[in-house]
Amino acid sequence: MTPKPTKVLTNANELLTLLADRGTLGPADIAGILGMPRPSVYRLLEALEVIGLVSTGADGRSTLGLQNLHLAEASLATIPEQAAARKFLVSLSAELGQTAYFCVRRGSRIFCLDWVQGERVSLLALTPGNSLPVHAGATSRVITANEPRVLARLKGSDDLERFTPFTLSNYAQMTEDAAMIARRGYSISDQDVTLGIAAVGAAIVDGKGHVRGAISIAGLRDDVIPNAAVSGAMLVEAAARIAAALPQ
């Protein structure tokens, strides 16, 4: 049997993750989505509010508390790749006017750890703390193209999750995409996650050939695609400089 303290921590993690993904929710919504008794939800929300991880409004609906910002900042400070990438995200976003991302792979998902929002903010699926599978999105596809073992795990896959009609959905398409990225040096995501949105990405590869993450810019397709070659060259240069700054 799972020890009670571990079960409480698991429930707390599920609740905080739900609020991070869905935003503000009421106790009934949380109970229904998590399959948790409503009294347990109330007790858990009350405990998390005491330590600042949850904030509950006058309407009884809860959202993430400000203490999460402190924890997130402290966690990011321990990641050398994020620290090295930050100034380049700022400069890329300022020069290109698009949202700039830093992402890493964790298992079979690509997680966004940091971003700098551009002037023309649009409907972007990826935000800090959220993730995409390894076959969708500019950072996902450029990381996969540079990690043969990740690509090999997709072998035999013919029904990868599709977000739009433009999502690459099988191993053959991913293999062709990887070869194109290798020739070009960067990835282009053309509406494969969100219709009307495009992105360009470059992998951060250290001196030992290890992929340490990826950076990208994303925005409205009509803004990104015509300038993909220029953006790609800038991203490749920035990724190389980030890699050079990392401890080996």
C-alpha angles and dihedrals in degrees: 000000000000111000111250096239090054091049091051091051090048091051091047091051092050091049095048091046090051092052090047091053101038105027122217115015138170124235092255091053092049093048092050096047096044096037089234125144110259094236088056090051091052092050092047094047091050092051093047091048091055091060094042099250093114132036120200122199131215088266091061094247119131136216136171115295127233092253087076089066091057092048092047093050092048091049094049090050089065093057110085093194092059093047091050093046098048100083091046091052088054094049095043092050092047095048098041098033091227135112111272123210140197114200138172135194120248111179111307095344135076111222127203109226100172143006142176112214117231132226092258100052111187140167100306119176096203120071131159111294094020127101147204131208118263093258101055131068134023098275092043094051096044091050091048091048090055096045109064093187091057091049091047091057088064092059110128093018112135100159108051114165112280120212096175135358087269097059114118103243109181144041095255092057091046091051091051090047092051091053091050091049090050091053095044099036096227140054129245119207108196109187092313093131104025128013111248093020127103134178142187123211143187130194124237104226120178128216092272092055095255117143107233097180139292141259128213145168123224139183144117112346094234089057099041107040099054089053098038095115093052092044091046093054091049092049093049091052092046092047091052091051091049090051091050091054095053124100108254 
